Amino acid sequence: MIKTNTKKIAIVGMVGSGKSYLAKSLGEKLGLPVFHLDCLWNLPNGKYEQDKILEKKIDEIVQSDKWIIDGNYRSSMAKRFENADLVIWLNLPTEICAESAKSRDENSETIGRPDYFACGSSDDSFNVEANLKTKEEYIMPLVVKHKTKVVELNSREDANKLISTFGSGKERMNKCIKTLPENPAFMQNGLKGYQYNLNTKEIGIYQVDCFKGHDRYHADTVSTYIYYVLDGEGKFCVDGEIFSVRKGDLMEIPPSKEFVYADDMKLMLIMTPDFDAKNCKSTKENDLY
């Protein structure tokens, strides 16, 4: 329902429809910044932001690269519809929104939150006429105009189902960010190699802590080996030719080349495709020590 490249989401709906809750939940799941329009309007001193200043703040957010904005605020609604990648319309039944608004006003934990606006007494918390006007005269025409990017949710269950389709921001980051494991993938007398756990075999990425060097010369009939010197300096021998390397240098070794390296270096190794023992052979002892 939400594309992976969605970066700008506008959420609209009646008072009490659950706009702020949905915005916060999606912000956590998608890793996008959340802006509650009530937070921009409600000032810390208990007063309200001037209309021109509020419009300027909204304009700055809408023109940015990433956002989730919840709230109606009729004067800027068209602009948010136009600039959003996705618009979520919480079109819940009027009676459910009214009950939710009344219950929210009576909840002491809700009162005082900057993303919450109360219209005085609980009797005023849900103005049916004003909410229907916002829906019929502002939201619905824009939904028709931008129907290709509007998702309509008609119940709390719809909203919760949408939220549950995404892993947490931390879970999603863990799928993308790879950390260096504590235990080496391979060891020799003069080095230790640590492999990053990628989701593909088309490429292998390793960190090699070399404190002496390879035990023996090595050749791979299929893979290209690319070594980037993260720290230190040393020597490579490729097909009998010796190269001196230092921090910042990169060595590209094509398939079938016999090579070895030595000395005190920290290396980043990129192999394409990843290592396969059946394609490799070890030959003579390292003579660079």
N, C-alpha and C positions, 0 to 999 in steps of 0.2 A: 504493500500500500504506500509506504514511504520509500522513495528511491534512495540509494546509498549516497548519491551526490546532492541530496536535499540539504541546503544550508540556511534557508530563510523560510520560517513557518509563521503564519499569522493564525491566531485562534480567536474566534468570535462566538458569540452566543448570549442568551439572556443572562441577567444577573442570577447567580446561584446555579448555573449550568455546569460549573466545574472547570472553568477556563484556567484559573491559576494553578490548580492541582495538576491538570494535564500538562500545562507548560513546564512546571517544575519537574514532573516525571520524565517528560521527553527530553528536557535539557540534560538530566542525569544520564539517560540512556544514550543519547546521541552526542553528548559532549559539546552542546551548543549553548551560548550565553542566553539567558532568559531575562526578558524585560517585561515587567508588569506595568501597564499604563497607570494603574492606580498608585504605584510607587512613585511615578514621575509627577503625578498630580498632588498627592498628599505630601506636604512638607513637614519636616520634623517639629516645627513650631505649632503644628495644628492647623495651619492655614493651607490654602491651595495655591498652586503655581499659576502665574499669569498665563492667559491663553497664548500669547505670542511666544513666550519663552517655552511653554509646553510644546507648541508646534515645532519650534526649532530643535528641541531635544529629540522629538520623534523623527524629524527629518534626518538628523545625524545618524540615528540608529538604523533607519530604513536604508540609508545609503551605504551602510557598512556591509562587510562580506558575509557575516554569520549572525543570525539572530532567531530567537523565538519570541514573538510579541503577543501577549494576551490582553484582551480588552476590546471594547467597542469604540468609544470616542468617535462619534459620527464624522467630525470634520476631517479626520485623517484616515478614515477607513478605506476609502477608494485608493489612496496612495499605498496602503499596506497590501491590499489585494493585488495591485499592479506589480509591486516589487517582490512579492513572495514567490518562492518556488512551489509552495503548498499552502493552501488555506484549509483549516479544519473548522467546520461549523458544527458546534454543539447545539443541535436542534432538538432539545429535549422538550417534553410536554410542559406547558406553562405551569400547571399545578405542582409538578415536581420541583421546578426551579423556585417557585414561590415558597414552598415548604422548606427547601434547602436554605434559601436566603433568610427566612425567619429563624430557623434553627441556628444558623451561623451567627446571627446578631445576638442570640441569647447565650452563646458559648463564650465564657470569659477568656478562654485560651485564644480565641479568634480576634477579639476586640484589641485594637492597638497594633495589629500586624500591618506593615506598610502596603502589602498587596491586597488589603481588604478595606473596602469603603462602606461605611454604614450611613444611611440617610436619616439619622436621628433615631426615633423610636422604632421598635420592631414592627409597628403598624405601617411604617413608611418604607420598610426594607425592600419591598417589591412593589413597584408601581406598574400595574398590569398595562395601563394605557401607554406608558412610556416604553416599556419593553416590547410591546407589540408594534409600536411605531418604528422602533429601531430595527426590528425583524423585518417588517413588511416593506418599509420605505427605504431602508439602507442596505441591510444584509441580503435580502432576497434578490433585488436587482443586480447586485454585484456577483452573487452566486451564479445567476444566469449568464452574465457577461464573461465570467472567468470559470465556467463550469468544468473545463478540462483539468484544472488544478485544484478543485475543491473536493474535499472528503467530508461527507455529512455523517455525523454520529447521532443516533436517536435515543441512546440510553447510556446509563452508567456502565452497563456491561460492554457496550461497544467501545467506550473509552478505555476501560480496563483491558479489553482484548487487544486493542491497539498498543497499549503500553507494554503488555506482556510479550509482544512479538520481538522485542529487542532485548539483548543482553545488557547488563549494566555497563556504564562507561568503562569501568575497570576491566570487566571481562573482555570488552571489545579491544581495549588497549593491549591486553595481554596477548591477544591473537596477532597483533601487529608488532609489538615490541618484543624483541628477542634479547635475552640477557645471557651473559657468559656463564656456562655451568661451572660448578665447583670442581667436578671430577674430569680429568682429561680423557679425551676420546682415544688418544694413542700416546705412547711414551717410548723413548729410546734413551740410551745412556747420556745423550747430550741435549735432549729437548723434551718438551711436553706440548701436546696439541689439544686445544679445546674447540669443540665443534658447536656452532650455533644451530639450534633445532629449527630448521626451516620446513615449510609445507610443500617443498618441491625437491625433486632430485635433479632438476636441470642445472642446479648450481649448488656448490658447497662453500660455506664460509667458515674459516677457522682462525683462531688466534694461536700462534706458535711462539712459545717462550723458549728461545734457543740460547743455552748457556755454554754450548760447545759445538754442536752441529749434528747433522745426520750421521748415523753409524756407517751407512754404505751409500754408494751412488744409486740413483733411482731413475726409472723410466716408465712412462705411462703411454700406451699406444693410442689412447682415445682422448684423454682430457688435456685441456690447456691449464697450466698453473700460473697464477698471477700472484706475486709476492709484493706486498707494500711494507716498507720498513717503518714501523711505528716509532721505534726508538733504537739507539745503539748503532753499531756499524759492523761490517763483516765482509765476507767474500762468497761469491757463487762461482762454481765451475760448471759450464754448460758445453757439452760436447768438446771438452778439452780446453775451452777458452775461459780465462779467469776474469771476473768482474768484481771490482770493489764497490760496495754500496754503503750508504749511510741513511740516517733518518730523512724521510721524505722521498727516497728513491723507490722506483717500481721495477720489478723484473717480470717480464712475460716469457714463459717457457712453453713453446708449442708441443704438441704430442710427439712422442717417440724420441725426444731429446734426452740424453743421459745427463743427469745433473746432481749436484750436491752443494751444500753450503755449510759455513762454519763461522764461529766467533759468537760474541755476546750481542744478541739482537732480539727485539720483540717484533714479530711479523704478523701481518694480516694476510692470510692465504685465501684466495678465491679460486675455486676449481669449477670448470664448466666442460662437460657435466660433472656431477659430484663423483667422488672416489668410488671405484669398483675394483676390488682386489684382483679380479681375473684379468684386468687390463694392465697390471703393474708387474714390474720385476725389479729386484735388487741385484746389483752387480758387485763391483769391487769395493774395498773398504775406502772410507773417506781419507784422502791424503792431504786435506787442507789444514789439519790440526797443527 
